[in-house]
Amino acid sequence: MYEELGDDGRRRYTLNQITAEFGVTRPTIYRHLTKSS
C-alpha cells in the first residue's frame, strides 16, 4: 500500500489511512518500513 502511487504521481494512501486499515500505530508502520529498506 505504501508504495502505490495515484494518477497524480503522489502516494495513493496516507499513512493515517494505512494505520486505520490494519489497526496498527504509526511506529509499527515505520518499523516495518525500516526492516524492508
N, C-alpha and C positions, 0 to 999 in steps of 0.2 A: 504494500500500500504506500509506503513512504516514498518509493522510487517512481511511482506513477505520475505522469505529467498530464495536465489538461490540454485543451486545444490552444490555450494561450502560452504554453511553454512553462507555466508555473506548476508547482506541486498541486496534484489533484485533491489531496486531502490534507487538512491541517492536522497538526499534532493533537489538538483537542478532539478532533473527530476520531482519530485513531485510538486514543486512550478511551474514549467513550465506547467505541465498537468492541474493544477487547476487555474492557473493565479493569484496566491497569493504570498505574500512575505514570507521570512523565518520566521520572527517574528510571522506571522499568524499561520504557521505550529507549531511552538514551543508553542504558547499559547494554541492551540488545544490539543497538546500532554500533556501539563501540566494539563489541565482540566480532561483528561481521566485517569490520573495516580492516 
